[in-house]
Amino acid sequence: MRADLPFLSFSLWSTGIAVLSLLPAGAAISTGWSDKLEHGLAYAVLAILLKAAFPSPSVLKVWVFCMLFGGLVEVGQFFSPGRQTVFVDMVANGAGAAVGLTLYAVWSIKRRQRQL
């Protein structure tokens, strides 16, 4: 069961991002933080969970997946009442994913060093 925890976490997080991002503007939940910070944090966590669930793919492949997922969600917002597709949101998604993957890489290196 423990081996499935990263996959379950990734699945729930990505579903949460999609659902919350596609809610009509009036029903959207706001933290009160900057919209771009929300995007960055959400995609940093997404990238970390994806890499934990699927350690084999390269960092670049995980980042590309996060960008494609974010792009699809942004396009989906075009069809959600009161929402719009914003290119800068995709940039924030990519930056967040890059930060998340950097943190994951640092954590992985430190973890390996402790095991030696």
C-alpha atoms as a printed R data frame, in Angstrom:
    type eleno elety resid chain resno       x      y       z
1   ATOM     1    CA   MET     A     1   0.000  0.000   0.000
2   ATOM     2    CA   ARG     A     2   2.816  2.407   0.817
3   ATOM     3    CA   ALA     A     3   4.100  2.163  -2.768
4   ATOM     4    CA   ASP     A     4   0.728  3.422  -4.003
5   ATOM     5    CA   LEU     A     5   0.742  6.515  -1.779
6   ATOM     6    CA   PRO     A     6   2.773  8.702  -4.201
7   ATOM     7    CA   PHE     A     7   0.488  7.744  -7.096
8   ATOM     8    CA   LEU     A     8  -2.654  8.369  -5.040
9   ATOM     9    CA   SER     A     9  -1.293 11.719  -3.854
10  ATOM    10    CA   PHE     A    10  -0.428 12.762  -7.410
11  ATOM    11    CA   SER     A    11  -3.849 11.647  -8.678
12  ATOM    12    CA   LEU     A    12  -5.750 13.566  -6.015
13  ATOM    13    CA   TRP     A    13  -3.603 16.691  -6.386
14  ATOM    14    CA   SER     A    14  -3.886 16.800 -10.187
15  ATOM    15    CA   THR     A    15  -7.642 16.219  -9.979
16  ATOM    16    CA   GLY     A    16  -7.904 19.026  -7.427
17  ATOM    17    CA   ILE     A    17  -5.988 21.401  -9.683
18  ATOM    18    CA   ALA     A    18  -8.235 20.568 -12.644
19  ATOM    19    CA   VAL     A    19 -11.487 20.877 -10.705
20  ATOM    20    CA   LEU     A    20 -10.568 24.102  -8.914
21  ATOM    21    CA   SER     A    21  -9.174 25.640 -12.107
22  ATOM    22    CA   LEU     A    22 -12.289 24.855 -14.112
23  ATOM    23    CA   LEU     A    23 -14.865 26.116 -11.613
24  ATOM    24    CA   PRO     A    24 -16.840 29.100 -12.924
25  ATOM    25    CA   ALA     A    25 -15.300 32.403 -11.829
26  ATOM    26    CA   GLY     A    26 -18.036 33.078  -9.267
27  ATOM    27    CA   ALA     A    27 -17.467 29.722  -7.539
28  ATOM    28    CA   ALA     A    28 -13.660 29.908  -7.564
29  ATOM    29    CA   ILE     A    29 -11.844 29.586  -4.267
30  ATOM    30    CA   SER     A    30  -9.226 32.204  -3.476
31  ATOM    31    CA   THR     A    31  -6.489 32.086  -0.870
32  ATOM    32    CA   GLY     A    32  -6.009 35.829  -1.027
33  ATOM    33    CA   TRP     A    33  -2.492 35.255  -2.358
34  ATOM    34    CA   SER     A    34  -1.272 36.370  -5.752
35  ATOM    35    CA   ASP     A    35  -2.828 34.316  -8.557
36  ATOM    36    CA   LYS     A    36   0.635 33.597  -9.953
37  ATOM    37    CA   LEU     A    37   1.903 32.436  -6.542
38  ATOM    38    CA   GLU     A    38  -1.075 30.073  -6.299
39  ATOM    39    CA   HIS     A    39  -0.226 28.678  -9.746
40  ATOM    40    CA   GLY     A    40   3.455 28.321  -8.890
41  ATOM    41    CA   LEU     A    41   2.830 26.526  -5.600
42  ATOM    42    CA   ALA     A    42   0.198 24.223  -7.083
43  ATOM    43    CA   TYR     A    43   2.495 23.149  -9.920
44  ATOM    44    CA   ALA     A    44   5.564 22.854  -7.669
45  ATOM    45    CA   VAL     A    45   3.660 20.319  -5.572
46  ATOM    46    CA   LEU     A    46   2.305 18.645  -8.734
47  ATOM    47    CA   ALA     A    47   5.833 18.176 -10.103
48  ATOM    48    CA   ILE     A    48   7.138 16.793  -6.787
49  ATOM    49    CA   LEU     A    49   4.258 14.322  -6.497
50  ATOM    50    CA   LEU     A    50   4.588 13.271 -10.140
51  ATOM    51    CA   LYS     A    51   8.328 12.637  -9.774
52  ATOM    52    CA   ALA     A    52   7.719 10.706  -6.534
53  ATOM    53    CA   ALA     A    53   5.004  8.605  -8.181
54  ATOM    54    CA   PHE     A    54   7.011  7.988 -11.352
55  ATOM    55    CA   PRO     A    55  10.749  8.275 -10.576
56  ATOM    56    CA   SER     A    56  11.941  6.863 -13.930
57  ATOM    57    CA   PRO     A    57  11.067  9.698 -16.337
58  ATOM    58    CA   SER     A    58  13.639 12.450 -16.652
59  ATOM    59    CA   VAL     A    59  13.134 15.787 -14.967
60  ATOM    60    CA   LEU     A    60  12.556 17.319 -18.403
61  ATOM    61    CA   LYS     A    61   9.753 14.841 -19.182
62  ATOM    62    CA   VAL     A    62   8.068 15.542 -15.850
63  ATOM    63    CA   TRP     A    63   8.334 19.302 -16.475
64  ATOM    64    CA   VAL     A    64   6.892 18.912 -19.993
65  ATOM    65    CA   PHE     A    65   4.016 16.852 -18.596
66  ATOM    66    CA   CYS     A    66   3.269 19.595 -16.053
67  ATOM    67    CA   MET     A    67   3.323 22.204 -18.826
68  ATOM    68    CA   LEU     A    68   0.986 20.150 -21.021
69  ATOM    69    CA   PHE     A    69  -1.374 19.509 -18.111
70  ATOM    70    CA   GLY     A    70  -1.362 23.221 -17.239
71  ATOM    71    CA   GLY     A    71  -1.924 24.133 -20.869
72  ATOM    72    CA   LEU     A    72  -4.919 21.820 -21.130
73  ATOM    73    CA   VAL     A    73  -6.395 23.275 -17.955
74  ATOM    74    CA   GLU     A    74  -5.873 26.811 -19.281
75  ATOM    75    CA   VAL     A    75  -7.591 25.918 -22.564
76  ATOM    76    CA   GLY     A    76 -10.418 24.345 -20.558
77  ATOM    77    CA   GLN     A    77 -10.896 27.626 -18.719
78  ATOM    78    CA   PHE     A    78 -11.950 29.174 -22.030
79  ATOM    79    CA   PHE     A    79 -15.142 27.104 -21.744
80  ATOM    80    CA   SER     A    80 -15.739 27.856 -18.058
81  ATOM    81    CA   PRO     A    81 -18.067 30.814 -17.356
82  ATOM    82    CA   GLY     A    82 -16.170 33.928 -16.325
83  ATOM    83    CA   ARG     A    83 -12.775 32.303 -16.865
84  ATOM    84    CA   GLN     A    84 -10.212 32.973 -19.533
85  ATOM    85    CA   THR     A    85  -7.045 31.401 -20.907
86  ATOM    86    CA   VAL     A    86  -4.028 33.394 -19.706
87  ATOM    87    CA   PHE     A    87  -0.542 32.726 -21.088
88  ATOM    88    CA   VAL     A    88   1.171 34.193 -18.008
89  ATOM    89    CA   ASP     A    89  -0.573 31.549 -15.876
90  ATOM    90    CA   MET     A    90   1.163 28.882 -17.963
91  ATOM    91    CA   VAL     A    91   4.493 30.618 -17.325
92  ATOM    92    CA   ALA     A    92   3.769 30.557 -13.574
93  ATOM    93    CA   ASN     A    93   2.866 26.860 -13.857
94  ATOM    94    CA   GLY     A    94   6.167 26.107 -15.577
95  ATOM    95    CA   ALA     A    95   8.185 28.140 -13.103
96  ATOM    96    CA   GLY     A    96   6.470 26.402 -10.196
97  ATOM    97    CA   ALA     A    97   7.108 22.978 -11.707
98  ATOM    98    CA   ALA     A    98  10.784 23.869 -12.206
99  ATOM    99    CA   VAL     A    99  11.086 24.979  -8.566
100 ATOM   100    CA   GLY     A   100   9.369 21.799  -7.390
101 ATOM   101    CA   LEU     A   101  11.659 19.591  -9.453
102 ATOM   102    CA   THR     A   102  14.709 21.470  -8.163
103 ATOM   103    CA   LEU     A   103  13.566 20.917  -4.578
104 ATOM   104    CA   TYR     A   104  12.939 17.239  -5.336
105 ATOM   105    CA   ALA     A   105  16.423 16.869  -6.847
106 ATOM   106    CA   VAL     A   106  18.091 18.517  -3.842
107 ATOM   107    CA   TRP     A   107  16.103 16.300  -1.467
108 ATOM   108    CA   SER     A   108  17.035 13.178  -3.491
109 ATOM   109    CA   ILE     A   109  20.741 14.036  -3.446
110 ATOM   110    CA   LYS     A   110  20.745 14.692   0.294
111 ATOM   111    CA   ARG     A   111  18.829 11.466   0.904
112 ATOM   112    CA   ARG     A   112  21.363  9.453  -1.112
113 ATOM   113    CA   GLN     A   113  24.257 11.095   0.731
114 ATOM   114    CA   ARG     A   114  22.762 10.089   4.087
115 ATOM   115    CA   GLN     A   115  22.447  6.487   2.906
116 ATOM   116    CA   LEU     A   116  26.182  6.244   2.147
